[in-house]
Structures are given as C-alpha cells and as structure tokens.
Amino acid sequence: WRKKAVFHISSGKKIADVKVEMPVHGTSIDVQTDYVVVQNFRSMLSWNDGFDTHGRAKGIVFKNCLSTGNCGQGFSSHDHCSATYEDCLAEGCASSGSCDVNYCMIAYRNCVFSQNTFEAGVYALEATQHIYENCLIVANGPFEQIWALQNSSMTFVNCVIIGQKNNPNPALRLENGSVTFNQCTFVDVPFLAYMPEKSLGKIRIMNSIIAGTEKPFLKMAAGVKADRVTLSNN
C-alpha cells in the first residue's frame, strides 16, 4: 500500500549528482516510520500537502525542503509524531504554511512561511506542542499569521512576524492553549492578538520588538484575568 520509487544510479555518479522528478496526486512525501531524514526535496503543485508525518513516527528530520504552490499545507504532522524541520520553506500554498494536529511534537528551525493563502502561516491544533526558532512568518493572508487553537502550545524564539498589507487581522489567533514569544520582532500587524473572555489561552511576550501597531497592541475583553498575560522587557 506504500508507493515507492526505486532507481539505480549510473556508474561513477553519486546521489548528489542526480535530479529526480515525479508527478504526485496527493501529498508529495509522507513519512510513517521512525528516524527518517528527508533532505533537498521540493514539492510543488501537488493536490494535497507538501511534506507530512503520520502515526507514531519519531525522530523525523526534514532538511532544506521546499513546499511551494501546493493545494494543501506546506508541512503537516498528525497523530503522535515527533519531527524537526530545518531550513525549510512553505510559500504560496493554498492552505497554511504548516498545520500540525492531534498530539504531535514539532520543531521548526530557520524556516520561512510566506504568502500562504488559506488558514494561517503556521497553525497548531488540538494538543500539539511546537517550537519555532529563527523563523520568518510573513504576508500570509487574509487571516492571522499564527493560529494557536484548542489546547496547543507554541513557543517562538528569535522569530520575525510580518503582516500582510491591508490585512485587518492581528498576528495571532489564540484559543485555550499557550503561546510564548521570546526575542521576536512584530512588524506591520494592526495588533498582536485579541483575547476573548471565554477562552483560557495564555500569552507571554518577552524581550521582543513590536513596531507599527495600533494602541493597545494587545486587545483583551473586559473579563480577561491578568494572569493570562505576561509582558517583560519589550
């Protein structure tokens, strides 16, 4: 039931010398087993996602993978996976740049999420846990750049979040989980987030630069408790 591509490299050639192209009708690459490295691949114009993980796969690493113009997410993880994305790009996809669901634990390092056109630039759902380090999240829309929905947890370290011109939405949509920004920069978003009274989400913003926003840059319903917000050295 697994689709495979097998090829023989000509004598005297190395894998780095070979360019492999193939059409796909669903997700371009979907990893469902442990300790796999996917490196130097590009998915473009697929009918679904660019790069996925499923099941209980652990120790998955995606390096220098480009996901452009796909009909689903650029990157997506499901079930109980653990995966790391390094030096990857999700651009111009017809869904979010990344969307992780269920109970995944995902790390994104040195990644770019740009100009994705349905859902957020990066999207966390259910009880997923994420860390984003040195990432650029820019000009996704028309919606928020970041969605932290249900009970997800997202931590952003040294990231740059840039809004989309004439997009009235804040940088973040937050429900009941927690979001932490440390040493991040926000530019060209009307405001950072709106915190409704009925949600239980928490937000921490530390050592960050917030430029070109409305005042106040964090909007809260009248009944929001003070312990849901931590601001320090911004």
Legacy VTK file of the C-alpha trace (Angstrom):
# vtk DataFile Version 3.0
C-alpha trace
ASCII
DATASET POLYDATA
POINTS 234 float
0.000 0.000 0.000
3.010 2.304 0.167
4.069 3.991 -3.023
7.783 3.653 -3.747
10.238 4.987 -6.290
13.325 2.842 -6.913
16.129 3.829 -9.275
19.694 2.774 -9.992
22.437 5.392 -10.091
24.770 5.151 -13.061
28.333 4.055 -12.501
30.557 6.881 -11.309
27.645 9.013 -10.125
26.592 9.949 -6.608
23.118 10.685 -5.306
24.058 14.383 -5.188
24.605 14.296 -8.962
21.082 13.080 -9.689
17.938 15.172 -10.193
14.755 13.168 -9.675
11.325 14.498 -10.684
7.972 12.721 -10.453
4.295 13.726 -10.567
2.182 13.192 -7.430
-1.584 13.207 -6.940
-1.673 13.566 -3.145
0.919 14.517 -0.551
4.366 14.569 -2.093
6.246 12.892 0.794
4.513 11.264 3.780
6.721 9.626 6.444
5.163 6.941 8.661
8.202 5.245 10.211
10.984 6.229 12.626
14.312 8.024 12.129
13.999 9.191 8.553
15.870 12.152 7.063
14.213 13.860 4.077
16.672 16.296 2.528
16.900 18.574 -0.519
13.434 17.874 -1.925
10.943 20.287 -3.455
7.204 19.717 -3.615
5.271 21.979 -5.949
1.710 21.970 -7.290
0.693 18.739 -5.546
-3.008 18.042 -4.991
-2.522 17.915 -1.218
0.315 18.706 1.242
3.983 19.017 0.534
5.599 17.057 3.403
3.733 15.069 6.105
4.224 12.698 9.001
1.616 10.251 10.347
1.154 7.629 13.037
3.694 7.382 15.863
6.714 8.139 13.719
9.519 9.681 15.769
12.879 11.243 15.036
11.871 12.521 11.592
14.029 15.300 10.122
13.212 17.413 7.075
16.179 19.469 5.824
16.235 22.040 3.037
12.782 21.038 1.801
10.761 23.497 -0.283
6.976 23.364 -0.424
5.565 25.813 -2.961
2.181 26.201 -4.584
0.665 23.022 -3.171
-3.106 22.665 -2.752
-2.841 21.673 0.926
-0.423 22.644 3.682
3.255 23.099 3.099
4.041 20.860 6.099
1.689 18.830 8.281
2.098 16.331 11.105
-0.580 14.074 12.572
-1.296 11.620 15.387
1.652 11.209 17.828
4.606 12.130 15.597
7.796 13.960 16.525
9.590 15.773 13.726
12.075 18.575 13.053
12.086 20.895 10.061
15.357 22.716 9.339
16.000 25.338 6.634
12.626 24.671 5.000
10.251 26.907 3.048
6.460 26.869 2.709
5.344 29.506 0.226
2.210 30.166 -1.774
0.369 27.049 -0.658
-3.413 27.013 -0.933
-3.719 26.204 2.762
-1.462 27.064 5.729
2.330 27.005 5.632
2.242 24.386 8.396
-0.646 22.692 10.207
0.002 20.136 12.947
-2.788 18.238 14.710
-3.539 15.705 17.444
-0.574 15.150 19.844
2.482 15.906 17.719
5.727 17.466 18.978
7.303 19.531 16.218
10.340 21.821 15.941
10.861 24.328 13.121
14.318 25.897 12.820
15.410 28.503 10.266
12.172 28.073 8.316
10.150 30.519 6.208
6.339 30.607 5.930
5.299 33.147 3.323
2.229 34.128 1.285
0.151 31.064 2.057
-3.447 31.764 1.162
-5.965 29.790 3.289
-5.634 29.337 7.068
-2.649 30.768 8.897
1.033 30.975 8.137
1.601 28.465 10.960
-1.271 26.555 12.547
-1.379 24.464 15.752
-4.446 22.451 16.675
-5.661 20.191 19.492
-2.838 19.286 21.945
0.201 19.724 19.707
3.465 21.184 21.038
5.731 23.371 18.908
8.907 25.371 18.981
9.855 27.821 16.222
13.461 29.074 16.239
14.855 31.717 13.870
11.778 31.529 11.641
10.237 34.110 9.307
6.431 34.251 9.126
5.411 36.861 6.587
2.489 38.092 4.465
0.167 35.134 4.884
-3.459 36.074 4.464
-6.148 37.201 4.537
-6.106 35.923 8.170
-3.792 35.894 11.182
-0.163 34.901 10.708
-0.372 32.398 13.592
-3.237 30.185 14.813
-2.916 28.581 18.256
-6.191 26.696 18.560
-7.739 24.417 21.167
-5.071 23.357 23.741
-1.939 23.649 21.630
1.352 25.064 22.873
3.590 27.255 20.698
6.958 28.826 21.564
8.641 31.314 19.214
12.307 32.217 19.765
14.098 34.847 17.681
11.359 34.853 15.038
10.177 37.669 12.778
6.437 38.023 12.173
5.426 40.439 9.401
1.828 41.140 8.448
0.202 41.414 5.063
-0.595 44.837 3.638
-4.211 45.886 4.303
-4.874 42.742 6.357
-7.020 43.846 9.352
-6.328 40.726 11.429
-3.856 40.571 14.322
-0.679 38.490 14.297
-2.146 35.751 16.480
-5.442 33.933 16.918
-5.434 32.313 20.357
-7.882 29.887 21.949
-7.234 27.786 25.083
-3.564 26.923 24.745
-0.423 28.921 25.427
1.866 30.972 23.198
5.295 32.341 24.146
7.334 34.876 22.165
10.936 35.457 23.228
13.309 37.759 21.317
10.833 38.112 18.460
10.005 41.040 16.176
6.486 42.011 15.063
6.067 44.399 12.142
3.091 45.626 10.110
0.299 43.913 12.015
-2.604 46.033 13.354
-2.175 44.462 16.802
-0.776 41.263 18.278
-3.874 39.397 19.456
-7.390 39.656 20.797
-8.045 37.671 23.977
-11.740 36.860 24.458
-13.101 36.424 27.961
-14.412 32.897 27.439
-11.144 31.397 26.207
-8.426 30.216 28.623
-5.430 30.934 26.421
-2.257 32.436 27.856
0.310 34.599 26.131
3.872 35.549 27.099
5.855 38.204 25.231
9.432 38.754 26.400
12.461 40.631 25.092
10.636 41.407 21.843
10.222 44.332 19.454
6.713 45.424 18.495
6.621 48.050 15.737
3.981 49.783 13.663
0.925 48.531 15.557
-2.188 50.166 16.934
-2.500 51.055 20.607
-3.032 48.977 22.612
-1.072 46.322 20.753
-2.749 43.553 22.798
-6.551 43.729 22.985
-8.463 41.948 25.749
-12.088 41.531 26.696
-13.080 43.226 29.950
-13.192 39.977 31.931
-9.760 38.606 30.981
-7.717 37.783 34.076
-4.310 39.425 34.417
-2.516 36.093 34.970
-3.223 35.119 31.379
-0.767 37.735 30.103
2.968 38.124 30.795
4.871 41.044 29.267
8.550 41.616 30.019
11.398 43.750 28.589
9.656 44.556 25.299
LINES 1 235
234 0 1 2 3 4 5 6 7 8 9 10 11 12 13 14 15 16 17 18 19 20 21 22 23 24 25 26 27 28 29 30 31 32 33 34 35 36 37 38 39 40 41 42 43 44 45 46 47 48 49 50 51 52 53 54 55 56 57 58 59 60 61 62 63 64 65 66 67 68 69 70 71 72 73 74 75 76 77 78 79 80 81 82 83 84 85 86 87 88 89 90 91 92 93 94 95 96 97 98 99 100 101 102 103 104 105 106 107 108 109 110 111 112 113 114 115 116 117 118 119 120 121 122 123 124 125 126 127 128 129 130 131 132 133 134 135 136 137 138 139 140 141 142 143 144 145 146 147 148 149 150 151 152 153 154 155 156 157 158 159 160 161 162 163 164 165 166 167 168 169 170 171 172 173 174 175 176 177 178 179 180 181 182 183 184 185 186 187 188 189 190 191 192 193 194 195 196 197 198 199 200 201 202 203 204 205 206 207 208 209 210 211 212 213 214 215 216 217 218 219 220 221 222 223 224 225 226 227 228 229 230 231 232 233
